[in-house]
Amino acid sequence: MFRIIAVSVALLALLFVAGCGSSQAPATPTGLTVTATGPITLSWTASSGASSYVIFRGATSGAITTKTLLAAGVSGTSFIDAPTLVGTTYYYQITAVNSDGQSTPSTEINATGTFTLSASTHLLSWNSISNAASFTVYRSTSADMTGKETLSSGVTLVSYADATGVTGTTYYYQVAAVNSSSVEFEQSSIVSLTY
C-alpha cells in the first residue's frame, strides 16, 4: 500500500515537473509605433519569451494574411524599412518568434514615407534622414529621371544650389540618402526647376 502511494507521489511529481517545463510561443508584441518616416522606422516593446521578430508589410490595411514578409530574424525592438516610395502608405504588423513557435500578430499601424525634396529658384532642400551619412544629388531633363546625371555626391548638408542650369531648360531633380557604407538606401520625391 505504501509502495503504491510512494510510486503515485513520484509519478505526480514527475508530471508536475514536466508540466512546468512545457514550451510555449512568445507573447504577442505590443507598443508597435512609427518613430520616423524618413526612412520609415518602427519600434515596439520586447515580448516575453521572444528570441526574434518577423516584420510584415502590406499595401492596404487588413489582416496579416494580406501582407508580405518583409524581414525575419530581427533581434532588436526596432526596424528601418528602406527603401520605400515617398508618399506611399505602408501597413505593418509584427510577430514574435522563439524555438517553440510564433506569436499572434501585433496590432496594425501605418506610415507614409516623407523624404521630400523642394525647390526655390536654384536651391534644392530636403528633410534630414536618419542614418544618412551623406546625400547624392541627381539631375535629368526627363520627368522620370531617365538619363540622370550626378550633380554632386557626398553632400552633408540638407540643401544644394545648382548654378549650372541652361536658361530656358527645365530640369528634374532627385536626392538619394547614402549610409555610412556608401550605399543609397532612400530616394526623395522628384521636383522640377525651369531656368
Salt bridges, closest charged atoms under 4 A:
ASP81 OD2 - ARG57 NH1 2.77
GLU108 OE2 - LYS67 NZ 2.65
GLU149 OE2 - ARG139 NH2 2.95
ASP162 OD2 - ARG139 NH1 2.91
